Amino acid sequence: MVMELPEKVSYVISILTEHGFEAYAVGGCVRDTILGRIPGDWDITTSARPEEVKELFKRTIDTGIQHGTVTVMLDKEGFEVTTYRIDGEYEDNRHPKSVEFTTNLVEDLKRRDFTINAMAYSPETGLVDVFDGIGDMDRKLIRCVGEAKERFEEDALRMLRAVRFAGQLGFSIHQATKKAICESSKALKNISAERIRVELDKLITSGNPGLLMEAYETGITKNILPEWDAMVETKQQNPHHVYSVARHTIKALEAVGSLRQQKEEIKDGKKYSILCWAVFLHDSGKPGAKTQDEEGIDHFYGHEEIGSRLAKDILQRLRFDNYTIDMVTRLITWHDYRFGENQRAVRRAANKIGTDLMDYLFILQRADILGQNPKTWEEKLTRLSKAEETYREVQRARQCLSLKELAVNGRDLLENGFLPGKGIGEILEWLLGQVLQEPENNEKEILLELAREYEKGQKGND
């Protein structure tokens, strides 16, 4: 097999081999290249010791030199070069107590997680695949290198990574690997929230979010996200639904994935992640809000507010940034909002909800509908489409929807004789209300005149 390597990767490998060392591209970059995917980064493994690597290149960074990793800088691009190694005993389901350098590539490949990630390639030698990674790729299988339980004892996060890779690649998890996950999932409690967040994010934004059910069945979520287990176990006896809360959520995530290619506003990775987390947690409040009436119909009154609070707890626990937490929790608060269809109603809604949420919210609501009872889709989707088109009309007309778009500000009021103080803010809020009613009033002179009338009326009331 011949693989085309990036020029700089070939350069690093050639420098090392010219000086008598072995060197290979290794791991995920080899896997992705064979699958026809674009690798996110390129890792290189070598028989050279870290100090020998540093002598061969002008600029290097000691990224993890105690574990044999040096980053070689070429222009402004970095490539991690790691010495072949054998890991010692693991003590915390994450880090080996010791690392032993070796000159044997196979010994290095033995310590890797899955067969599809334990392949190496160099232009000189070709593909090295001692654990049948190619075969597992053909079979679409995620299988551990060697004994699965040993690999998970070394690094418990590998259990979640197995599910994540299955989701991203559309593979299944090998039966022995899955059995070992079921037996070892408690160890995930020892893994940092940041590392769990990264894997969960990759899973729910993958093309196969249904693998979340695999995470439930193997006991993974019981240890890292018990709120998901509650969603799995919450049925919805309701005319609007035909799935449990969790199955509905997966259907909605799948719908978002289908909509992504049509919606420019969520093609960006960060924006797509925010939307997926909002969809993932939008009904997280339902288990705690569930009631049943005399006819046996389930209701979930107030689940939006409960879910918003619960989502905040989850996202903070997973160490998300404040911007993501704010956007996701606000989207969950408003995800069941029913828009009016005329421009005045939509303007007021946009002001109340926040214009920064509107694009996300329309997509979230569409995905939510597509995860419900198909018999209810037509009416709901028609109503939502009308509301969205009305909002687009408001946008195209550049109608004012917030204080920052108002044709006057506090300084304008002060310059026109209004007294400083909290009354300025009250006047601006009142003016915004007038403009939301009648957008043509968003002219400076009109607003100043309205402000004077408002002030007169307030003095008269005094």
C-alpha positions in Angstrom: 0.0 0.0 0.0 1.3 3.5 -1.0 0.1 6.5 1.0 0.7 10.1 0.1 2.1 12.0 3.1 2.1 15.7 3.5 5.4 17.3 2.4 6.5 18.3 6.0 5.7 14.9 7.4 7.8 13.2 4.7 10.6 15.7 5.5 10.6 14.8 9.2 10.6 11.1 8.5 13.4 11.5 5.9 15.7 13.5 8.2 15.3 10.8 10.9 15.9 7.9 8.5 18.9 9.6 6.8 20.5 9.7 10.2 20.0 6.0 10.8 16.8 6.0 12.8 13.4 4.4 12.0 10.5 6.8 11.7 6.8 6.3 10.8 3.6 8.2 10.6 1.4 6.5 13.2 -2.1 6.2 14.6 -5.1 8.2 13.7 -3.5 10.0 10.7 -2.8 6.6 9.1 -6.3 5.3 9.8 -7.9 8.5 8.4 -5.8 8.5 5.3 -6.7 4.9 4.5 -10.4 5.7 5.1 -10.2 8.7 2.7 -10.6 11.2 5.6 -8.5 14.3 6.1 -6.3 13.8 9.3 -6.6 16.4 12.0 -2.9 16.1 12.7 0.1 13.9 11.9 2.0 12.0 14.6 5.4 10.5 14.0 7.0 7.6 16.0 10.7 6.9 15.9 13.5 4.8 17.3 15.4 8.0 18.0 15.6 9.2 21.6 14.1 12.6 22.4 17.6 14.2 22.7 18.6 12.8 19.3 15.4 14.2 17.7 16.2 17.6 19.2 19.7 17.5 17.7 18.4 17.0 14.2 15.9 19.9 13.9 16.4 23.6 14.5 13.2 24.3 16.5 11.7 21.8 18.9 9.4 22.0 21.9 9.6 19.6 24.9 5.9 18.8 24.7 6.1 15.6 26.8 9.8 14.8 26.9 9.5 12.5 30.0 7.2 10.3 27.8 9.4 10.6 24.8 7.5 13.3 22.9 9.1 16.3 21.2 7.2 18.7 18.9 9.2 19.5 15.8 8.4 23.0 14.5 8.5 23.6 10.7 7.6 27.2 9.9 4.6 27.7 12.2 3.4 24.1 12.1 4.2 21.5 14.8 4.6 17.7 14.5 4.7 15.5 17.5 7.6 13.0 17.3 7.5 10.3 20.0 10.2 7.7 20.7 9.1 4.0 20.6 8.2 3.1 24.2 6.9 0.5 26.5 4.6 1.8 29.2 5.1 0.6 32.8 2.3 -0.2 35.3 -0.7 2.2 35.3 -1.8 3.5 38.7 -4.7 5.9 38.0 -6.4 4.6 34.9 -4.5 7.2 33.0 -0.8 7.5 33.5 2.0 4.9 33.5 4.3 4.9 36.6 7.2 4.6 34.2 8.1 4.7 30.5 10.8 2.5 28.9 12.2 3.5 25.5 12.7 0.8 23.0 13.9 0.4 19.4 11.2 -2.1 18.5 8.2 -0.6 16.6 5.9 -3.5 17.4 6.4 -3.1 21.1 5.3 0.5 20.7 2.3 -0.4 18.7 1.2 -3.0 21.4 0.5 -0.2 23.9 -2.0 1.6 21.6 -5.8 1.5 22.1 -7.5 0.0 19.1 -6.3 -2.0 16.1 -7.3 0.7 13.7 -5.1 3.2 15.6 -2.1 0.8 15.8 -0.9 1.0 12.2 2.3 2.8 11.1 3.5 3.9 7.7 6.8 5.1 6.1 7.6 5.6 2.4 10.5 3.2 2.8 8.8 0.3 4.6 5.2 0.8 3.6 2.3 -0.1 6.0 3.0 -1.9 9.2 -0.2 -3.5 10.5 0.6 -6.3 12.9 -2.8 -6.3 14.7 -5.0 -6.5 11.5 -6.3 -2.9 11.7 -7.0 -3.0 7.9 -9.2 -6.1 8.5 -11.1 -4.4 11.3 -11.6 -1.4 9.1 -13.0 -3.7 6.4 -15.2 -5.3 9.0 -16.1 -1.9 10.4 -15.1 -2.9 13.9 -13.6 -1.1 16.9 -11.4 -3.7 18.6 -8.8 -3.3 21.3 -5.2 -4.2 20.7 -4.5 -7.3 22.8 -6.7 -7.8 26.0 -9.4 -5.2 26.1 -9.6 -5.1 29.9 -5.9 -4.4 30.1 -6.2 -1.5 27.7 -9.0 0.0 29.7 -7.2 -0.4 33.0 -4.3 1.6 31.4 -6.6 4.4 30.3 -10.3 4.3 31.3 -11.1 7.0 28.8 -10.6 4.5 26.0 -14.0 3.0 26.8 -15.7 6.3 25.8 -13.3 6.7 22.9 -14.5 3.3 21.6 -18.0 4.5 21.5 -17.0 7.8 20.0 -14.9 6.2 17.2 -17.9 3.9 16.5 -20.1 7.0 16.2 -17.7 9.0 14.0 -16.8 6.1 11.7 -20.1 4.3 11.6 -18.4 1.2 13.0 -19.6 -1.4 15.6 -17.8 -2.3 18.8 -16.2 -5.8 18.9 -18.1 -8.1 21.3 -15.0 -8.8 23.5 -14.2 -5.0 23.6 -17.8 -4.2 24.5 -17.9 -6.9 27.3 -14.7 -5.4 28.8 -16.4 -1.9 28.8 -19.3 -3.3 30.7 -17.0 -4.8 33.3 -14.7 -1.7 33.6 -16.9 1.3 33.2 -16.7 2.4 36.8 -13.1 3.4 36.2 -14.3 6.4 34.2 -15.0 8.2 37.4 -11.2 8.6 37.7 -11.0 10.5 34.4 -11.0 14.3 34.3 -14.1 16.2 33.2 -12.2 18.0 30.4 -11.2 14.7 28.7 -14.7 13.3 29.0 -16.2 16.5 27.6 -14.0 16.3 24.5 -15.1 12.7 23.8 -18.8 13.4 24.4 -18.6 16.4 22.2 -17.1 14.4 19.3 -19.8 11.7 19.9 -22.9 13.9 19.8 -21.6 15.9 16.8 -20.8 12.7 14.9 -22.9 11.2 12.2 -24.1 8.5 14.6 -25.4 10.0 17.9 -27.4 6.8 18.3 -24.2 5.3 19.8 -25.3 7.2 23.0 -27.5 4.1 23.6 -24.3 2.0 23.5 -22.8 4.3 26.2 -25.9 3.7 28.3 -26.0 -0.1 27.8 -22.3 -0.5 28.7 -22.7 1.5 31.9 -20.6 4.4 30.6 -23.2 7.2 31.1 -24.1 5.8 34.5 -20.7 6.9 35.6 -20.2 10.1 33.7 -23.7 11.4 32.8 -26.4 9.8 34.8 -28.9 12.4 33.5 -28.8 10.5 30.2 -29.8 7.3 31.9 -32.9 9.0 33.4 -33.8 10.2 29.8 -33.4 6.7 28.5 -35.7 5.4 31.1 -38.4 8.0 30.7 -41.2 7.0 28.4 -43.6 9.6 26.8 -47.2 8.4 26.6 -48.4 11.5 24.7 -50.0 12.1 21.2 -47.0 14.2 20.2 -44.4 11.5 20.8 -43.7 7.9 19.8 -40.3 7.6 21.5 -38.8 7.7 24.9 -37.1 11.0 25.9 -33.7 9.6 24.9 -34.8 8.1 21.5 -36.5 11.4 20.7 -33.3 13.2 21.5 -31.3 11.0 19.2 -33.8 11.5 16.4 -33.5 15.2 16.9 -29.7 15.0 16.8 -29.8 13.0 13.6 -32.1 15.7 12.2 -29.6 18.4 13.1 -26.9 16.4 11.3 -29.1 16.3 8.2 -29.8 20.0 8.4 -26.2 21.0 8.8 -25.3 21.0 5.1 -28.3 23.2 4.3 -27.7 25.8 7.0 -24.7 28.1 6.7 -25.1 29.4 10.2 -24.1 26.0 11.8 -21.4 24.8 9.4 -18.8 26.3 11.8 -17.6 23.7 14.3 -18.1 25.7 17.4 -21.6 26.8 16.4 -22.6 23.3 15.5 -21.3 22.0 18.8 -23.4 24.6 20.7 -26.5 23.6 18.8 -25.9 19.8 19.3 -25.5 20.3 23.1 -28.7 22.3 23.2 -30.5 19.5 21.3 -28.9 16.8 23.4 -30.0 18.4 26.7 -33.2 20.2 25.6 -35.5 17.6 27.2 -33.2 16.7 30.1 -35.8 18.2 32.4 -38.5 15.8 31.4 -37.7 13.0 33.8 -38.1 15.5 36.7 -41.2 17.1 35.3 -43.2 14.1 34.3 -46.8 13.8 35.5 -49.7 11.6 34.2 -53.3 12.6 34.0 -56.4 10.4 34.6 -56.4 9.2 31.0 -52.8 8.0 31.2 -51.3 10.8 29.1 -47.9 12.0 30.2 -47.2 15.7 30.6 -44.0 17.6 31.3 -45.0 21.0 32.5 -42.1 23.3 33.2 -39.5 20.9 31.8 -37.9 23.8 29.9 -36.8 25.6 33.1 -35.9 22.4 34.9 -33.8 21.4 31.8 -32.1 24.7 31.6 -30.9 24.5 35.2 -29.9 20.9 34.8 -28.0 21.6 31.6 -26.1 24.4 33.4 -25.1 21.9 36.1 -24.0 19.4 33.5 -22.0 21.8 31.4 -20.3 23.3 34.4 -19.4 19.9 35.6 -17.9 19.1 32.2 -15.9 22.4 32.4 -17.5 24.1 29.4 -16.7 27.7 28.7 -19.2 30.4 29.9 -20.3 31.4 26.4 -21.4 27.8 25.5 -23.1 27.4 28.9 -25.0 30.7 28.3 -26.1 29.9 24.8 -27.1 26.3 25.5 -29.1 27.0 28.6 -31.0 29.9 27.0 -31.8 27.8 24.0 -33.2 25.1 26.2 -35.3 27.7 28.1 -36.9 28.9 24.8 -37.0 25.6 22.9 -40.7 25.1 23.2 -41.6 28.8 22.5 -44.5 29.1 20.0 -44.0 32.0 17.6 -46.8 34.2 16.3 -46.8 34.6 12.5 -47.1 38.3 12.1 -44.1 40.7 12.1 -45.1 42.4 15.3 -45.2 39.1 17.2 -41.9 37.9 15.7 -40.2 41.2 16.5 -41.3 41.0 20.1 -40.2 37.4 20.3 -36.7 38.2 18.9 -36.3 41.0 21.4 -37.4 38.7 24.3 -35.4 35.7 23.3 -32.3 37.5 21.9 -31.3 37.9 18.3 -28.1 35.9 18.9 -30.3 32.8 19.5 -32.8 33.1 16.7 -30.9 31.2 14.0 -30.1 28.4 16.4 -33.6 28.3 17.8 -35.3 27.8 14.5 -33.0 24.8 13.7 -33.5 23.4 17.2 -37.2 23.6 17.0 -37.2 22.0 13.5 -35.0 19.1 14.8 -37.2 18.8 17.9 -40.3 18.4 15.7 -38.6 15.8 13.5 -37.9 13.8 16.6 -41.7 13.7 17.5 -44.7 11.8 16.2 -44.5 12.0 12.3 -48.3 12.5 12.3 -47.8 15.9 13.9 -45.0 17.1 11.6 -46.9 18.9 8.9 -48.8 21.4 10.9 -45.9 22.1 13.2 -43.3 22.5 10.4 -45.6 24.7 8.4 -46.2 27.0 11.4 -42.4 27.1 12.2 -41.5 27.9 8.5 -43.9 30.8 8.4 -42.5 32.2 11.6 -38.9 31.9 10.3 -39.8 33.5 7.0 -41.4 36.3 8.8 -38.2 36.8 10.9 -36.2 36.8 7.7 -38.5 39.5 6.3 -37.9 41.6 9.5 -34.1 41.1 9.0 -34.2 42.1 5.4 -36.1 45.2 6.3 -33.5 45.9 9.0 -36.2 46.5 11.5 -35.0 47.4 15.1 -35.1 44.4 17.5 -32.9 45.6 20.3 -31.7 48.6 22.2 -28.4 48.7 20.3 -30.4 49.0 17.0 -32.5 51.9 18.3 -31.9 55.2 16.4 -31.2 57.0 19.7 -29.0 56.2 22.7 -28.5 57.6 26.2 -26.0 60.2 24.9 -28.6 61.5 22.4 -31.1 61.9 25.2 -28.7 63.8 27.5 -27.6 66.1 24.6 -31.3 66.9 24.1 -31.9 68.0 27.7 -33.0 64.9 29.4 -31.7 64.5 33.0 -29.2 61.8 33.7 -30.1 58.9 35.9 -32.1 55.6 35.7 -34.9 57.5 33.9 -32.7 57.4 30.8 -32.8 53.6 30.7 -36.6 53.6 31.3 -37.1 56.0 28.4 -35.0 53.9 26.0 -36.8 50.7 27.0 -40.2 52.4 26.4 -39.0 53.7 23.0 -37.9 50.2 22.0 -41.4 49.0 22.9 -42.8 51.6 20.5 -40.4 50.7 17.7 -41.2 47.0 18.2 -44.9 48.0 17.6 -44.2 50.4 14.8 -40.7 49.9 13.2 -41.1 53.0 11.0 -40.8 55.0 14.2 -37.1 54.1 14.4 -35.9 57.6 13.3 -33.9 59.9 15.6 -36.2 62.9 15.5 -39.4 60.8 15.8 -37.9 59.0 18.9 -36.8 62.2 20.5 -40.3 63.6 20.1 -41.8 60.4 21.5 -39.3 60.6 24.4 -40.5 64.2 25.2 -44.1 63.0 25.2 -43.3 60.1 27.5 -41.5 62.4 29.9 -44.4 64.8 30.0 -46.8 61.9 30.7 -44.6 60.7 33.5 -44.5 64.2 35.1 -48.3 64.4 34.7 -48.7 61.2 36.6 -46.5 62.5 39.4 
